[in-house]
Amino acid sequence: MMRERRVHGDVLIIGSGVGGLTAGIIMSKLNHRVTVVEKNPLPGGLMRSYVRSGIECPVGVHYMGSLGKGQPLRRLWDYLGVTSLIPVERMGVNGVIDRYIFDDFTFDLPESIDAFEDNLRRAFPLEHSQIVTIMGDLRQISRSLFSLDMLMSPERNFLSPDNFESMGERLLRMGCSARLFSVLGVPSTLIGVDLRECPAFYYHMTLASYLLSSWRLTCSGSQMADAFVSRLKLQGGDVVIGDGVESIQVESGRAKGVVLQSGRILEAEVVIAAVHPGILIAMLPADALRPAYAERVAQLENTKGLFSVNLAVDADAHESLSYNIYRLHAEEDGTLSHGIFHQLRDSGQSGINVLSMMAMNGIDEWRKWEGTTSGRRGEDYVEAKEEKARIFIDEASKLFGHLRGMKILDIYTPLTIRDRVKSPGGSAYGILRSTGQLMKTASLKRTSIAGLFLAGQNSLAPGVMGTMLGSFQTVRQIIGHERFTREVMGDFP
Ligand SMILES: Cc1cc2nc3c(=O)[nH]c(=O)nc-3n(C[C@H](O)[C@H](O)[C@H](O)COP(=O)(O)OP(=O)(O)OC[C@H]3O[C@@H](n4cnc5c(N)ncnc54)[C@H](O)[C@@H]3O)c2cc1C
């Protein structure tokens, strides 16, 4: 059989987060000349960590699912060739990945779908029929995730009406208790969506990915980012840093290249925007897009930002935990009202561990400083951050006892996230993947400009795995189903 002649066109990617770099490595492997452009002085977007007092503080990678041998994220990493460059450790070795601590009860999320079912049955013995139904749905999506068939035929997964239904509505219809509702509410927070609005498909995909196995980095997020960059370069790709894209050039309805902030022009046959679609629109000539597309994006709601506190603590008094702790508060009807994520792990420095804490946080609380930039927001901002951080530290003291050797390494707000990666309003997970927005977000990839594509967390789903799957799908859209099946999926280890 004759092999299709390979196209060696230039591909320009805007944004060097995990989404942009993933698309870049795949296109390089397909023998395209790839240039990734990043506005920041260092590549990696949310993947990259930062250092305070010599200790790495994470940003967008606290833990990831499905990195076990043969599991979906691991297969994507293997294909890209990054697995051996990113040291990780398996969580849940003592049977717990996440501990959910509510005011009056605790639930442990274990590794494996079967163990999860056992824990649910033990905790909710009177809800047998509900658990049977929930587990049936979860197993079905888990199989689809495991086989990566969503990369081959995404329509099959998305266009089924069942997937439009909200997970919360489904549970209410089944007559779930408030307590079961609150336990099952936690996974949807991992993509920034409330359970009542979370499409069943996204819900199961997120939960299944972590149940298959959960992992955290034993290196810095910066090393993870550098691993992606080095694989891109090894394939012949290039990364331009510290020079963001100012505008995208469009001629006769086709993307032609980009103009950088420095004034440099980079021509390309394909432009992939691995950034929020709102940013994409701002880079385009006013009349380039169909008005309906721009209107749709302007109306879309984004996920909230995150407020995060990183503390150094005495490692002897506060030993590293192989699981995360969620301290949660629920309303009487089971709706989660507030939750703080905690991760206590090795800092890489002798005698010191790091306690990272995070909670969803809207930008409204920080509006006063909206017009300021990172590092130059003034003393009152620092005080406001510290005051909020004290609440987190008090909560943590109740969980871990007096925090011996405690030192605040850093505190960041949604404004920090906004300034770092340009996500609107400091949104952590981009466009809100809610049932109400499912149809509008499904067609976002079709920009109506030939040669212009969307990748990254806004193209399919957030999180490291959702973002990477989205970028694989974008490549499929660019090169066509047949070539994707043959040259990408056919090349999977
Ligand atoms: C605090 C936090 C914690 C998280 N924790 C986890 C977790 O534990 N596990 C998990 O799986 N997911 C987590 N996530 C989500 C995950 O980090 C993201 O879904 C993922 O990293 C998004 O990758 P991306 O490439 O789409 O976007 P980004 O990483 O945001 O990359 C976009 C890049 O584009 C660049 N850019 C923007 N405008 C321009 C321009 N004009 N020109 C050039 N470059 C530009 C930005 O600087 C940025 O580098 C977390 C997110 C946050 C915010």
The ligand as a Gaussian input file, in Angstrom:
#p B3LYP/6-31G(d) Opt

LIG

0 1
 C       -3.515000      26.135000      40.818000
 C       -3.835000      25.016000      39.861000
 C       -3.701000      23.709000      40.285000
 C       -3.941000      22.654000      39.397000
 N       -3.727000      21.373000      39.808000
 C       -3.851000      20.361000      38.921000
 C       -3.531000      19.031000      39.290000
 O       -3.139000      18.759000      40.416000
 N       -3.667000      18.057000      38.350000
 C       -4.087000      18.304000      37.079000
 O       -4.177000      17.379000      36.265000
 N       -4.413000      19.568000      36.694000
 C       -4.295000      20.594000      37.580000
 N       -4.588000      21.872000      37.192000
 C       -5.046000      22.100000      35.812000
 C       -3.900000      22.024000      34.818000
 O       -2.770000      22.667000      35.357000
 C       -4.302000      22.710000      33.522000
 O       -5.496000      22.133000      33.045000
 C       -3.250000      22.594000      32.410000
 O       -1.963000      22.828000      32.894000
 C       -3.586000      23.599000      31.308000
 O       -2.582000      23.570000      30.311000
 P       -2.701000      24.510000      29.033000
 O       -1.533000      24.207000      28.177000
 O       -4.044000      24.401000      28.428000
 O       -2.646000      26.004000      29.599000
 P       -1.494000      26.850000      30.319000
 O       -0.625000      26.005000      31.154000
 O       -2.205000      27.987000      30.945000
 O       -0.613000      27.381000      29.108000
 C       -0.968000      28.481000      28.305000
 C        0.323000      29.192000      27.959000
 O        0.061000      30.196000      26.985000
 C        0.860000      31.319000      27.281000
 N        0.309000      32.489000      26.593000
 C       -0.829000      33.166000      26.861000
 N       -0.985000      34.168000      25.984000
 C        0.070000      34.122000      25.137000
 C        0.473000      34.883000      24.010000
 N       -0.229000      35.921000      23.565000
 N        1.620000      34.534000      23.378000
 C        2.368000      33.488000      23.801000
 N        2.035000      32.745000      24.869000
 C        0.896000      33.047000      25.520000
 C        0.817000      31.404000      28.789000
 O        1.847000      32.200000      29.319000
 C        0.944000      29.919000      29.151000
 O        2.294000      29.546000      29.289000
 C       -4.380000      22.936000      38.067000
 C       -4.556000      24.270000      37.658000
 C       -4.285000      25.296000      38.540000
 C       -4.449000      26.712000      38.082000

